[in-house]
Amino acid sequence: MATPSNKNSKSHKRNRRGHIGLNVPNILLDQATGEYRVAHRVSPSGVYNGKQFAEKK
């Protein structure tokens, strides 16, 4: 059975887990409508790449 030979300190453990974190979505200001939207997604008004795809509800 594998047992640790030495205790890992808090800093050693936290450095190892440093890559685990929150992912921030890529939010940008749409130049055509002036609204904020996530990149590569349809804006809230239904416009994508300068074309109307969906009607706003």
All heavy atoms as TSV, in Angstrom:
chain	resi	resn	atom	element	x	y	z
A	1	MET	N	N	0.838	-1.177	0.000
A	1	MET	CA	C	0.000	0.000	0.000
A	1	MET	C	C	0.883	1.240	0.000
A	1	MET	O	O	1.849	1.323	0.756
A	1	MET	CB	C	-0.877	-0.013	1.248
A	1	MET	CG	C	-1.868	1.090	1.290
A	1	MET	SD	S	-3.183	0.655	2.410
A	1	MET	CE	C	-3.167	2.011	3.494
A	2	ALA	N	N	0.562	2.195	-0.855
A	2	ALA	CA	C	1.377	3.399	-0.975
A	2	ALA	C	C	1.050	4.371	0.144
A	2	ALA	O	O	-0.105	4.728	0.363
A	2	ALA	CB	C	1.124	4.048	-2.320
A	3	THR	N	N	2.065	4.782	0.847
A	3	THR	CA	C	1.905	5.772	1.912
A	3	THR	C	C	2.907	6.890	1.687
A	3	THR	O	O	4.043	6.636	1.257
A	3	THR	CB	C	2.132	5.160	3.300
A	3	THR	OG1	O	3.428	4.591	3.331
A	3	THR	CG2	C	1.094	4.098	3.594
A	4	PRO	N	N	2.505	8.141	1.959
A	4	PRO	CA	C	3.443	9.240	1.762
A	4	PRO	C	C	4.554	9.206	2.814
A	4	PRO	O	O	4.315	8.942	3.984
A	4	PRO	CB	C	2.574	10.489	1.910
A	4	PRO	CG	C	1.397	10.060	2.695
A	4	PRO	CD	C	1.181	8.611	2.372
A	5	SER	N	N	5.780	9.466	2.373
A	5	SER	CA	C	6.910	9.436	3.305
A	5	SER	C	C	7.020	10.744	4.074
A	5	SER	O	O	7.493	10.749	5.212
A	5	SER	CB	C	8.204	9.159	2.555
A	5	SER	OG	O	8.419	10.143	1.568
A	6	ASN	N	N	6.599	11.836	3.465
A	6	ASN	CA	C	6.664	13.141	4.123
A	6	ASN	C	C	5.348	13.879	3.923
A	6	ASN	O	O	4.626	13.628	2.959
A	6	ASN	CB	C	7.799	13.989	3.545
A	6	ASN	CG	C	9.155	13.408	3.837
A	6	ASN	OD1	O	9.378	12.876	4.931
A	6	ASN	ND2	N	10.061	13.482	2.881
A	7	LYS	N	N	5.085	14.823	4.811
A	7	LYS	CA	C	3.865	15.629	4.711
A	7	LYS	C	C	4.065	16.730	3.671
A	7	LYS	O	O	5.116	17.360	3.619
A	7	LYS	CB	C	3.558	16.259	6.066
A	7	LYS	CG	C	2.334	17.160	6.044
A	7	LYS	CD	C	2.089	17.799	7.388
A	7	LYS	CE	C	0.915	18.754	7.300
A	7	LYS	NZ	N	0.640	19.424	8.570
A	8	ASN	N	N	3.043	16.935	2.839
A	8	ASN	CA	C	3.063	18.045	1.896
A	8	ASN	C	C	2.528	19.285	2.585
A	8	ASN	O	O	1.456	19.254	3.198
A	8	ASN	CB	C	2.203	17.748	0.674
A	8	ASN	CG	C	2.869	16.792	-0.279
A	8	ASN	OD1	O	4.088	16.694	-0.301
A	8	ASN	ND2	N	2.073	16.082	-1.050
A	9	SER	N	N	3.241	20.395	2.458
A	9	SER	CA	C	2.809	21.643	3.080
A	9	SER	C	C	1.618	22.226	2.317
A	9	SER	O	O	1.297	21.818	1.195
A	9	SER	CB	C	3.946	22.648	3.106
A	9	SER	OG	O	4.277	23.024	1.784
A	10	LYS	N	N	0.966	23.219	2.916
A	10	LYS	CA	C	-0.172	23.868	2.268
A	10	LYS	C	C	0.261	24.560	0.985
A	10	LYS	O	O	-0.443	24.520	-0.024
A	10	LYS	CB	C	-0.800	24.886	3.213
A	10	LYS	CG	C	-1.477	24.274	4.406
A	10	LYS	CD	C	-2.017	25.355	5.322
A	10	LYS	CE	C	-2.583	24.754	6.589
A	10	LYS	NZ	N	-3.023	25.798	7.524
A	11	SER	N	N	1.420	25.209	1.001
A	11	SER	CA	C	1.879	25.915	-0.198
A	11	SER	C	C	2.211	24.942	-1.320
A	11	SER	O	O	1.955	25.226	-2.491
A	11	SER	CB	C	3.091	26.782	0.133
A	11	SER	OG	O	4.173	25.994	0.546
A	12	HIS	N	N	2.783	23.809	-0.995
A	12	HIS	CA	C	3.097	22.810	-2.020
A	12	HIS	C	C	1.809	22.283	-2.665
A	12	HIS	O	O	1.721	22.144	-3.894
A	12	HIS	CB	C	3.886	21.658	-1.402
A	12	HIS	CG	C	4.301	20.621	-2.396
A	12	HIS	ND1	N	5.393	20.788	-3.216
A	12	HIS	CD2	C	3.772	19.425	-2.717
A	12	HIS	CE1	C	5.508	19.729	-3.986
A	12	HIS	NE2	N	4.531	18.884	-3.695
A	13	LYS	N	N	0.811	22.026	-1.864
A	13	LYS	CA	C	-0.462	21.531	-2.369
A	13	LYS	C	C	-1.166	22.591	-3.213
A	13	LYS	O	O	-1.712	22.296	-4.276
A	13	LYS	CB	C	-1.341	21.120	-1.189
A	13	LYS	CG	C	-2.717	20.634	-1.575
A	13	LYS	CD	C	-3.481	20.033	-0.426
A	13	LYS	CE	C	-3.534	20.922	0.769
A	13	LYS	NZ	N	-4.384	20.387	1.838
A	14	ARG	N	N	-1.122	23.838	-2.779
A	14	ARG	CA	C	-1.796	24.915	-3.513
A	14	ARG	C	C	-1.076	25.252	-4.813
A	14	ARG	O	O	-1.715	25.631	-5.792
A	14	ARG	CB	C	-1.924	26.140	-2.620
A	14	ARG	CG	C	-2.921	25.910	-1.501
A	14	ARG	CD	C	-2.953	27.020	-0.498
A	14	ARG	NE	N	-3.864	26.695	0.596
A	14	ARG	CZ	C	-3.856	27.285	1.761
A	14	ARG	NH1	N	-2.977	28.243	2.018
A	14	ARG	NH2	N	-4.715	26.937	2.693
A	15	ASN	N	N	0.231	25.125	-4.836
A	15	ASN	CA	C	0.964	25.332	-6.086
A	15	ASN	C	C	0.616	24.259	-7.100
A	15	ASN	O	O	0.535	24.524	-8.302
A	15	ASN	CB	C	2.473	25.332	-5.835
A	15	ASN	CG	C	2.960	26.629	-5.259
A	15	ASN	OD1	O	2.345	27.670	-5.465
A	15	ASN	ND2	N	4.052	26.581	-4.534
A	16	ARG	N	N	0.441	23.056	-6.657
A	16	ARG	CA	C	0.088	21.963	-7.551
A	16	ARG	C	C	-1.305	22.170	-8.134
A	16	ARG	O	O	-1.568	21.796	-9.281
A	16	ARG	CB	C	0.160	20.641	-6.781
A	16	ARG	CG	C	0.000	19.419	-7.667
A	16	ARG	CD	C	0.153	18.127	-6.882
A	16	ARG	NE	N	-0.907	17.956	-5.916
A	16	ARG	CZ	C	-0.727	17.899	-4.579
A	16	ARG	NH1	N	0.471	18.033	-4.051
A	16	ARG	NH2	N	-1.748	17.714	-3.768
A	17	ARG	N	N	-2.194	22.756	-7.367
A	17	ARG	CA	C	-3.574	22.966	-7.813
A	17	ARG	C	C	-3.790	24.348	-8.415
A	17	ARG	O	O	-4.914	24.813	-8.527
A	17	ARG	CB	C	-4.522	22.777	-6.629
A	17	ARG	CG	C	-4.530	21.366	-6.103
A	17	ARG	CD	C	-5.438	21.226	-4.916
A	17	ARG	NE	N	-5.397	19.861	-4.405
A	17	ARG	CZ	C	-5.968	19.475	-3.279
A	17	ARG	NH1	N	-6.619	20.358	-2.537
A	17	ARG	NH2	N	-5.893	18.232	-2.886
A	18	GLY	N	N	-2.734	25.012	-8.785
A	18	GLY	CA	C	-2.830	26.382	-9.275
A	18	GLY	C	C	-3.554	26.513	-10.596
A	18	GLY	O	O	-4.098	27.574	-10.910
A	19	HIS	N	N	-3.545	25.477	-11.411
A	19	HIS	CA	C	-4.190	25.566	-12.713
A	19	HIS	C	C	-5.698	25.399	-12.614
A	19	HIS	O	O	-6.405	25.649	-13.590
A	19	HIS	CB	C	-3.620	24.504	-13.655
A	19	HIS	CG	C	-3.989	23.113	-13.264
A	19	HIS	ND1	N	-3.365	22.447	-12.236
A	19	HIS	CD2	C	-4.929	22.267	-13.734
A	19	HIS	CE1	C	-3.912	21.242	-12.108
A	19	HIS	NE2	N	-4.858	21.113	-13.009
A	20	ILE	N	N	-6.201	24.956	-11.474
A	20	ILE	CA	C	-7.637	24.783	-11.288
A	20	ILE	C	C	-8.218	26.129	-10.854
A	20	ILE	O	O	-7.865	26.652	-9.816
A	20	ILE	CB	C	-7.940	23.703	-10.219
A	20	ILE	CG1	C	-7.325	22.379	-10.630
A	20	ILE	CG2	C	-9.443	23.570	-10.000
A	20	ILE	CD1	C	-7.382	21.326	-9.559
A	21	GLY	N	N	-9.083	26.701	-11.656
A	21	GLY	CA	C	-9.638	28.003	-11.325
A	21	GLY	C	C	-10.872	28.289	-12.140
A	21	GLY	O	O	-11.385	27.440	-12.874
A	22	LEU	N	N	-11.357	29.507	-12.039
A	22	LEU	CA	C	-12.547	29.913	-12.765
A	22	LEU	C	C	-12.180	30.300	-14.185
A	22	LEU	O	O	-11.149	30.930	-14.426
A	22	LEU	CB	C	-13.208	31.107	-12.073
A	22	LEU	CG	C	-13.734	30.877	-10.675
A	22	LEU	CD1	C	-14.250	32.174	-10.094
A	22	LEU	CD2	C	-14.834	29.839	-10.692
A	23	ASN	N	N	-13.016	29.943	-15.114
A	23	ASN	CA	C	-12.840	30.356	-16.500
A	23	ASN	C	C	-13.734	31.554	-16.758
A	23	ASN	O	O	-14.946	31.506	-16.564
A	23	ASN	CB	C	-13.218	29.227	-17.457
A	23	ASN	CG	C	-12.274	28.061	-17.343
A	23	ASN	OD1	O	-11.108	28.253	-17.037
A	23	ASN	ND2	N	-12.770	26.866	-17.582
A	24	VAL	N	N	-13.128	32.649	-17.206
A	24	VAL	CA	C	-13.871	33.877	-17.467
A	24	VAL	C	C	-14.320	33.856	-18.922
A	24	VAL	O	O	-13.504	33.645	-19.824
A	24	VAL	CB	C	-12.985	35.111	-17.199
A	24	VAL	CG1	C	-13.740	36.385	-17.495
A	24	VAL	CG2	C	-12.494	35.102	-15.761
A	25	PRO	N	N	-15.626	34.049	-19.194
A	25	PRO	CA	C	-16.073	34.050	-20.581
A	25	PRO	C	C	-15.548	35.273	-21.327
A	25	PRO	O	O	-15.312	36.330	-20.734
A	25	PRO	CB	C	-17.599	34.085	-20.465
A	25	PRO	CG	C	-17.869	34.678	-19.136
A	25	PRO	CD	C	-16.722	34.251	-18.258
A	26	ASN	N	N	-15.353	35.123	-22.611
A	26	ASN	CA	C	-14.824	36.190	-23.454
A	26	ASN	C	C	-15.978	37.107	-23.859
A	26	ASN	O	O	-16.626	36.898	-24.882
A	26	ASN	CB	C	-14.139	35.583	-24.676
A	26	ASN	CG	C	-13.389	36.611	-25.468
A	26	ASN	OD1	O	-13.219	37.738	-25.019
A	26	ASN	ND2	N	-12.953	36.245	-26.651
A	27	ILE	N	N	-16.244	38.141	-23.066
A	27	ILE	CA	C	-17.339	39.068	-23.322
A	27	ILE	C	C	-16.776	40.282	-24.042
A	27	ILE	O	O	-15.758	40.837	-23.634
A	27	ILE	CB	C	-18.026	39.484	-22.010
A	27	ILE	CG1	C	-18.635	38.258	-21.339
A	27	ILE	CG2	C	-19.077	40.536	-22.264
A	27	ILE	CD1	C	-19.248	38.525	-20.002
A	28	LEU	N	N	-17.440	40.678	-25.116
A	28	LEU	CA	C	-16.989	41.831	-25.874
A	28	LEU	C	C	-18.172	42.714	-26.228
A	28	LEU	O	O	-19.325	42.306	-26.136
A	28	LEU	CB	C	-16.237	41.393	-27.134
A	28	LEU	CG	C	-16.924	40.406	-28.074
A	28	LEU	CD1	C	-17.667	41.130	-29.168
A	28	LEU	CD2	C	-15.893	39.498	-28.669
A	29	LEU	N	N	-17.857	43.940	-26.626
A	29	LEU	CA	C	-18.888	44.909	-26.993
A	29	LEU	C	C	-19.161	44.780	-28.482
A	29	LEU	O	O	-18.258	44.918	-29.305
A	29	LEU	CB	C	-18.423	46.323	-26.655
A	29	LEU	CG	C	-19.395	47.453	-26.913
A	29	LEU	CD1	C	-20.630	47.283	-26.034
A	29	LEU	CD2	C	-18.754	48.788	-26.647
A	30	ASP	N	N	-20.410	44.488	-28.835
A	30	ASP	CA	C	-20.797	44.340	-30.235
A	30	ASP	C	C	-20.839	45.726	-30.873
A	30	ASP	O	O	-21.542	46.615	-30.408
A	30	ASP	CB	C	-22.162	43.654	-30.325
A	30	ASP	CG	C	-22.496	43.224	-31.737
A	30	ASP	OD1	O	-21.646	43.397	-32.629
A	30	ASP	OD2	O	-23.601	42.701	-31.942
A	31	GLN	N	N	-20.078	45.906	-31.945
A	31	GLN	CA	C	-19.987	47.216	-32.584
A	31	GLN	C	C	-21.279	47.589	-33.311
A	31	GLN	O	O	-21.632	48.755	-33.387
A	31	GLN	CB	C	-18.814	47.220	-33.579
A	31	GLN	CG	C	-17.466	47.009	-32.929
A	31	GLN	CD	C	-17.096	48.128	-31.973
A	31	GLN	OE1	O	-17.448	49.281	-32.192
A	31	GLN	NE2	N	-16.401	47.773	-30.905
A	32	ALA	N	N	-21.988	46.607	-33.844
A	32	ALA	CA	C	-23.195	46.899	-34.617
A	32	ALA	C	C	-24.354	47.314	-33.725
A	32	ALA	O	O	-25.078	48.265	-34.026
A	32	ALA	CB	C	-23.580	45.685	-35.450
A	33	THR	N	N	-24.550	46.611	-32.609
A	33	THR	CA	C	-25.712	46.878	-31.766
A	33	THR	C	C	-25.370	47.645	-30.490
A	33	THR	O	O	-26.264	48.187	-29.852
A	33	THR	CB	C	-26.391	45.560	-31.364
A	33	THR	OG1	O	-25.451	44.758	-30.636
A	33	THR	CG2	C	-26.852	44.796	-32.582
A	34	GLY	N	N	-24.109	47.661	-30.099
A	34	GLY	CA	C	-23.722	48.351	-28.872
A	34	GLY	C	C	-24.014	47.565	-27.616
A	34	GLY	O	O	-23.970	48.112	-26.518
A	35	GLU	N	N	-24.311	46.275	-27.755
A	35	GLU	CA	C	-24.611	45.425	-26.607
A	35	GLU	C	C	-23.435	44.507	-26.314
A	35	GLU	O	O	-22.637	44.198	-27.193
A	35	GLU	CB	C	-25.846	44.562	-26.896
A	35	GLU	CG	C	-27.103	45.356	-27.141
A	35	GLU	CD	C	-28.256	44.457	-27.549
A	35	GLU	OE1	O	-28.010	43.389	-28.123
A	35	GLU	OE2	O	-29.404	44.840	-27.283
A	36	TYR	N	N	-23.337	44.061	-25.063
A	36	TYR	CA	C	-22.318	43.089	-24.699
A	36	TYR	C	C	-22.804	41.688	-25.060
A	36	TYR	O	O	-23.977	41.372	-24.908
A	36	TYR	CB	C	-22.021	43.157	-23.197
A	36	TYR	CG	C	-21.229	44.381	-22.829
A	36	TYR	CD1	C	-21.838	45.482	-22.270
A	36	TYR	CD2	C	-19.862	44.414	-23.040
A	36	TYR	CE1	C	-21.114	46.606	-21.934
A	36	TYR	CE2	C	-19.125	45.527	-22.704
A	36	TYR	CZ	C	-19.749	46.622	-22.148
A	36	TYR	OH	O	-19.020	47.725	-21.822
A	37	ARG	N	N	-21.863	40.873	-25.553
A	37	ARG	CA	C	-22.206	39.507	-25.905
A	37	ARG	C	C	-20.960	38.644	-25.765
A	37	ARG	O	O	-19.848	39.139	-25.716
A	37	ARG	CB	C	-22.757	39.400	-27.318
A	37	ARG	CG	C	-21.771	39.746	-28.409
A	37	ARG	CD	C	-22.387	39.520	-29.788
A	37	ARG	NE	N	-21.452	39.901	-30.830
A	37	ARG	CZ	C	-20.513	39.116	-31.336
A	37	ARG	NH1	N	-20.390	37.879	-30.899
A	37	ARG	NH2	N	-19.698	39.534	-32.280
A	38	VAL	N	N	-21.164	37.332	-25.706
A	38	VAL	CA	C	-20.063	36.387	-25.654
A	38	VAL	C	C	-19.557	36.179	-27.075
A	38	VAL	O	O	-20.340	36.141	-28.026
A	38	VAL	CB	C	-20.531	35.047	-25.034
A	38	VAL	CG1	C	-19.392	34.058	-24.964
A	38	VAL	CG2	C	-21.104	35.290	-23.655
A	39	ALA	N	N	-18.251	36.060	-27.231
A	39	ALA	CA	C	-17.662	35.916	-28.556
A	39	ALA	C	C	-18.179	34.656	-29.245
A	39	ALA	O	O	-18.374	33.613	-28.618
A	39	ALA	CB	C	-16.141	35.858	-28.445
A	40	HIS	N	N	-18.395	34.746	-30.539
A	40	HIS	CA	C	-18.859	33.654	-31.397
A	40	HIS	C	C	-20.242	33.142	-30.992
A	40	HIS	O	O	-20.549	31.973	-31.168
A	40	HIS	CB	C	-17.854	32.492	-31.423
A	40	HIS	CG	C	-16.489	32.913	-31.842
A	40	HIS	ND1	N	-16.171	33.216	-33.139
A	40	HIS	CD2	C	-15.360	33.091	-31.128
A	40	HIS	CE1	C	-14.904	33.561	-33.202
A	40	HIS	NE2	N	-14.386	33.505	-32.006
A	41	ARG	N	N	-21.077	34.028	-30.477
A	41	ARG	CA	C	-22.456	33.687	-30.139
A	41	ARG	C	C	-23.373	34.768	-30.704
A	41	ARG	O	O	-22.947	35.897	-30.939
A	41	ARG	CB	C	-22.674	33.611	-28.616
A	41	ARG	CG	C	-21.802	32.613	-27.896
A	41	ARG	CD	C	-22.208	31.190	-28.242
A	41	ARG	NE	N	-21.508	30.216	-27.437
A	41	ARG	CZ	C	-20.320	29.709	-27.704
A	41	ARG	NH1	N	-19.657	30.119	-28.758
A	41	ARG	NH2	N	-19.774	28.810	-26.926
A	42	VAL	N	N	-24.629	34.448	-30.887
A	42	VAL	CA	C	-25.610	35.415	-31.369
A	42	VAL	C	C	-25.863	36.435	-30.268
A	42	VAL	O	O	-25.975	36.092	-29.090
A	42	VAL	CB	C	-26.920	34.698	-31.771
A	42	VAL	CG1	C	-27.962	35.702	-32.233
A	42	VAL	CG2	C	-26.659	33.680	-32.848
A	43	SER	N	N	-25.949	37.712	-30.636
A	43	SER	CA	C	-26.194	38.764	-29.650
A	43	SER	C	C	-27.629	38.676	-29.130
A	43	SER	O	O	-28.477	38.003	-29.736
A	43	SER	CB	C	-25.948	40.136	-30.282
A	43	SER	OG	O	-26.937	40.423	-31.231
A	44	PRO	N	N	-27.941	39.345	-28.030
A	44	PRO	CA	C	-29.318	39.301	-27.496
A	44	PRO	C	C	-30.371	39.820	-28.476
A	44	PRO	O	O	-31.525	39.435	-28.400
A	44	PRO	CB	C	-29.247	40.186	-26.256
A	44	PRO	CG	C	-27.827	40.156	-25.843
A	44	PRO	CD	C	-27.033	40.026	-27.105
A	45	SER	N	N	-29.961	40.681	-29.411
A	45	SER	CA	C	-30.930	41.177	-30.395
A	45	SER	C	C	-31.078	40.244	-31.592
A	45	SER	O	O	-31.874	40.514	-32.481
A	45	SER	CB	C	-30.498	42.565	-30.876
A	45	SER	OG	O	-29.235	42.495	-31.497
A	46	GLY	N	N	-30.305	39.145	-31.653
A	46	GLY	CA	C	-30.443	38.158	-32.711
A	46	GLY	C	C	-29.530	38.386	-33.901
A	46	GLY	O	O	-29.690	37.757	-34.939
A	47	VAL	N	N	-28.539	39.261	-33.770
A	47	VAL	CA	C	-27.637	39.576	-34.866
A	47	VAL	C	C	-26.332	38.829	-34.666
A	47	VAL	O	O	-25.791	38.773	-33.570
A	47	VAL	CB	C	-27.360	41.098	-34.931
A	47	VAL	CG1	C	-26.366	41.427	-36.030
A	47	VAL	CG2	C	-28.650	41.849	-35.142
A	48	TYR	N	N	-25.826	38.216	-35.748
A	48	TYR	CA	C	-24.519	37.562	-35.719
A	48	TYR	C	C	-23.811	37.852	-37.034
A	48	TYR	O	O	-24.368	37.625	-38.108
A	48	TYR	CB	C	-24.653	36.050	-35.520
A	48	TYR	CG	C	-23.317	35.348	-35.455
A	48	TYR	CD1	C	-22.534	35.429	-34.320
A	48	TYR	CD2	C	-22.832	34.625	-36.527
A	48	TYR	CE1	C	-21.311	34.798	-34.245
A	48	TYR	CE2	C	-21.617	33.994	-36.468
A	48	TYR	CZ	C	-20.855	34.086	-35.325
A	48	TYR	OH	O	-19.629	33.466	-35.249
A	49	ASN	N	N	-22.598	38.364	-36.952
A	49	ASN	CA	C	-21.770	38.663	-38.120
A	49	ASN	C	C	-22.486	39.619	-39.073
A	49	ASN	O	O	-22.394	39.483	-40.287
A	49	ASN	CB	C	-21.372	37.367	-38.835
A	49	ASN	CG	C	-20.181	37.545	-39.745
A	49	ASN	OD1	O	-19.471	38.554	-39.637
A	49	ASN	ND2	N	-19.942	36.595	-40.624
A	50	GLY	N	N	-23.222	40.571	-38.519
A	50	GLY	CA	C	-23.903	41.577	-39.323
A	50	GLY	C	C	-25.195	41.120	-39.966
A	50	GLY	O	O	-25.801	41.857	-40.734
A	51	LYS	N	N	-25.655	39.909	-39.653
A	51	LYS	CA	C	-26.880	39.389	-40.242
A	51	LYS	C	C	-27.891	39.067	-39.151
A	51	LYS	O	O	-27.529	38.646	-38.055
A	51	LYS	CB	C	-26.580	38.113	-41.044
A	51	LYS	CG	C	-25.619	38.330	-42.181
A	51	LYS	CD	C	-25.238	37.026	-42.816
A	51	LYS	CE	C	-24.116	37.228	-43.827
A	51	LYS	NZ	N	-23.589	35.955	-44.322
A	52	GLN	N	N	-29.164	39.270	-39.470
A	52	GLN	CA	C	-30.236	38.982	-38.522
A	52	GLN	C	C	-30.587	37.511	-38.600
A	52	GLN	O	O	-30.976	36.998	-39.635
A	52	GLN	CB	C	-31.467	39.839	-38.855
A	52	GLN	CG	C	-32.576	39.758	-37.858
A	52	GLN	CD	C	-32.242	40.474	-36.562
A	52	GLN	OE1	O	-31.500	41.428	-36.538
A	52	GLN	NE2	N	-32.811	40.004	-35.485
A	53	PHE	N	N	-30.443	36.793	-37.469
A	53	PHE	CA	C	-30.722	35.362	-37.440
A	53	PHE	C	C	-31.965	35.019	-36.636
A	53	PHE	O	O	-32.674	34.096	-36.961
A	53	PHE	CB	C	-29.530	34.591	-36.873
A	53	PHE	CG	C	-28.446	34.366	-37.883
A	53	PHE	CD1	C	-27.385	35.243	-37.973
A	53	PHE	CD2	C	-28.504	33.295	-38.738
A	53	PHE	CE1	C	-26.389	35.036	-38.899
A	53	PHE	CE2	C	-27.502	33.091	-39.690
A	53	PHE	CZ	C	-26.449	33.965	-39.750
A	54	ALA	N	N	-32.212	35.733	-35.566
A	54	ALA	CA	C	-33.366	35.436	-34.717
A	54	ALA	C	C	-34.044	36.738	-34.321
A	54	ALA	O	O	-33.408	37.774	-34.227
A	54	ALA	CB	C	-32.919	34.670	-33.475
A	55	GLU	N	N	-35.344	36.648	-34.097
A	55	GLU	CA	C	-36.073	37.823	-33.674
A	55	GLU	C	C	-35.991	37.960	-32.174
A	55	GLU	O	O	-36.012	36.969	-31.441
A	55	GLU	CB	C	-37.526	37.713	-34.107
A	55	GLU	CG	C	-37.698	37.744	-35.622
A	55	GLU	CD	C	-39.163	37.718	-36.011
A	55	GLU	OE1	O	-40.006	37.976	-35.161
A	55	GLU	OE2	O	-39.421	37.434	-37.195
A	56	LYS	N	N	-35.890	39.201	-31.696
A	56	LYS	CA	C	-35.822	39.477	-30.269
A	56	LYS	C	C	-37.201	39.282	-29.657
A	56	LYS	O	O	-38.210	39.738	-30.184
A	56	LYS	CB	C	-35.335	40.890	-30.021
A	56	LYS	CG	C	-35.039	41.194	-28.593
A	56	LYS	CD	C	-34.415	42.560	-28.445
A	56	LYS	CE	C	-34.064	42.836	-27.014
A	56	LYS	NZ	N	-33.452	44.142	-26.855
A	57	LYS	N	N	-37.254	38.526	-28.548
A	57	LYS	CA	C	-38.548	38.268	-27.899
A	57	LYS	C	C	-38.865	39.334	-26.886
A	57	LYS	O	O	-38.064	39.911	-26.280
A	57	LYS	CB	C	-38.525	36.907	-27.209
A	57	LYS	CG	C	-38.432	35.782	-28.200
A	57	LYS	CD	C	-38.461	34.456	-27.481
A	57	LYS	CE	C	-38.388	33.330	-28.506
A	57	LYS	NZ	N	-38.438	32.034	-27.885
